[in-house]
């Protein structure tokens, strides 16, 4: 009880809760608000069991399973081998509210932030970060599964996706994002997509 009382007083997530929850760097108040948003998102899915027009990827306890499910459903539908599949990421120019229906294949995902750079909506490429803009919000990303032989890696940066700013064990996936610069520039800048800031 003393450890719980201390955590509440210091506005930190109690270690006993942290063990059973998702990774987060938020204080207790922000963490609880985030937890309520996740519950609301899941309740909307349970209501009709239909894929939402745009999926909040950070709302999943295990986002890798959702991305794998996109590949599995496409592989099953087209009778393609799963080990020859990969994900194609196309950053749209729209926000979550602009979508009313899900795509026929894949999913629209939202709620991602970029660290170390920003997304230039007009040019559709990674660009230099603006001053005092640490984690700019990404537009909705259209993710679909394709076969590896159809993957175009020219002018692409293999951008790692992490659950939080703390890297390493919070790795989720790698999204290929368009760039006009050499990919090494973004690697040196530590550019990554984050599910939570």
C-alpha positions in Angstrom: 0.0 0.0 0.0 2.9 2.4 0.8 4.4 1.8 -2.7 1.0 2.5 -4.3 0.5 5.6 -2.2 4.0 6.9 -3.1 3.3 6.3 -6.9 0.0 8.1 -6.7 1.6 11.0 -4.8 4.5 11.2 -7.3 2.1 10.9 -10.3 3.8 7.8 -11.6 2.2 4.5 -12.7 2.6 2.0 -9.9 5.0 -0.8 -10.7 2.3 -3.5 -10.1 0.1 -1.8 -12.7 3.0 -1.2 -15.1 3.8 -5.0 -15.2 0.4 -5.8 -16.5 0.0 -2.8 -18.9 1.4 -1.5 -22.1 4.7 0.5 -22.3 4.2 4.2 -21.6 6.3 7.1 -20.4 3.3 9.2 -19.3 2.6 10.2 -15.7 -0.3 8.6 -13.8 -2.9 11.2 -14.9 -1.9 11.0 -18.6 -1.6 7.2 -18.5 -5.1 6.8 -17.0 -6.6 9.2 -19.7 -4.8 7.2 -22.4 -6.1 3.9 -20.9 -9.7 5.3 -21.1 -9.2 6.3 -24.8 -8.0 2.7 -25.5 -11.0 1.2 -23.8 -13.3 3.6 -25.8 -11.6 2.5 -29.1 -12.0 -1.2 -28.3 -15.7 -0.7 -27.2 -16.4 0.8 -30.6 -15.0 -2.3 -32.3 -17.0 -4.6 -30.1 -20.2 -2.7 -31.0 -20.4 -3.9 -34.6 -17.2 -6.1 -35.2 -16.3 -4.0 -38.3 -13.0 -2.6 -39.1 -13.1 1.2 -38.3 -12.6 3.6 -41.2 -9.2 4.5 -39.6 -7.5 2.4 -36.9 -5.7 4.0 -34.0 -2.6 1.8 -34.1 -1.3 3.0 -30.7 -4.6 1.8 -29.1 -3.5 -1.9 -29.4 -1.7 -3.7 -26.6 0.2 -5.6 -29.3 0.2 -3.5 -32.6 2.5 -6.1 -34.3 -0.4 -8.6 -34.3 -2.7 -6.2 -36.2 0.0 -5.5 -38.8 0.6 -9.3 -39.2 -3.1 -9.8 -39.5 -3.2 -7.5 -42.5 -0.6 -9.7 -44.2 -2.3 -12.9 -43.2 -5.8 -11.9 -44.5 -4.3 -10.7 -47.9 -2.2 -13.9 -48.2 -5.3 -16.1 -47.5 -7.5 -14.1 -49.9 -5.0 -14.3 -52.8 -3.5 -17.7 -51.9 0.0 -16.2 -51.6 2.7 -17.6 -49.2 2.9 -15.6 -46.1 6.7 -15.7 -45.9 6.8 -13.9 -49.3 4.7 -11.0 -48.0 5.6 -7.5 -46.7 3.8 -4.3 -45.9 3.5 -1.3 -48.1 3.0 2.1 -46.4 1.5 5.0 -48.3 1.2 8.2 -46.3 -2.0 10.0 -47.3 -2.7 13.8 -47.1 -5.8 13.3 -44.9 -6.6 13.1 -41.2 -8.7 10.5 -39.4 -11.9 12.5 -39.7 -11.6 12.6 -43.5 -12.3 8.8 -43.8 -15.8 7.3 -43.6 -15.1 3.7 -44.8 -12.2 1.4 -44.5 -10.2 0.4 -47.6 -11.0 -2.9 -49.4 -7.5 -4.2 -48.7 -5.3 -3.4 -45.7 -6.2 -0.6 -43.3 -5.9 3.1 -42.7 -3.9 3.8 -39.5 -3.6 7.0 -37.5 -2.1 8.3 -34.2 1.6 8.1 -35.2 4.2 10.8 -34.4 7.5 11.4 -36.1 10.7 12.0 -34.1 13.8 13.7 -35.6 12.0 14.9 -38.7 8.5 15.7 -40.1 6.3 14.6 -42.9 5.9 17.2 -45.7 2.3 16.7 -46.8 2.6 18.8 -50.0 5.6 16.9 -51.3 4.8 13.6 -49.7 8.3 13.0 -48.3 10.2 13.2 -45.1 11.5 16.7 -44.4 13.7 18.5 -41.9 12.0 19.1 -38.5 10.7 22.6 -37.7 12.0 24.4 -34.6 10.2 23.6 -31.4 8.2 20.8 -33.1 9.5 17.7 -31.4 6.9 15.1 -32.3 4.8 16.2 -35.3 1.6 14.2 -36.0 1.6 12.0 -39.1 -1.3 12.0 -41.5 -3.2 8.8 -41.9 -1.1 6.0 -43.3 -2.6 3.4 -45.7 -1.0 0.0 -45.0 -1.6 -3.0 -47.3 0.2 -6.3 -47.8 2.0 -6.9 -51.1 4.4 -9.6 -52.3 8.1 -8.9 -51.7 8.9 -8.8 -55.4 6.5 -5.9 -55.9 8.2 -3.8 -53.2 9.9 -0.7 -54.5 12.8 0.4 -52.2 14.1 3.3 -54.3 14.1 6.6 -52.5 12.8 5.0 -49.4 13.8 5.3 -45.8 13.3 2.2 -43.6 11.7 4.0 -40.7 11.5 2.1 -37.4 8.3 2.3 -35.5 8.4 2.2 -31.7 5.7 2.1 -29.0 7.4 4.9 -27.0 10.4 7.3 -27.2 12.3 4.6 -25.3 13.7 2.5 -28.1 15.0 -1.1 -28.1 12.4 -3.4 -26.6 9.5 -1.2 -27.8 10.2 -1.9 -31.5 7.0 -2.6 -33.5 7.8 -2.7 -37.2 9.6 -0.9 -40.1 7.7 1.3 -42.4 9.2 2.4 -45.8 8.7 6.1 -46.2 9.4 8.2 -49.2 12.4 10.6 -49.1 14.2 12.9 -51.6 17.3 12.8 -49.4 19.7 9.9 -48.9 18.2 7.5 -46.3 21.5 7.7 -44.3 20.6 11.3 -43.4 17.5 10.2 -41.6 19.3 7.2 -40.0 22.0 9.6 -38.6 19.2 11.9 -37.3 17.5 9.0 -35.5 14.2 9.5 -37.3 11.5 7.1 -36.1 7.8 6.8 -35.9 6.3 6.7 -32.4 2.9 5.3 -31.3 3.0 7.4 -28.0 5.1 10.5 -27.2 
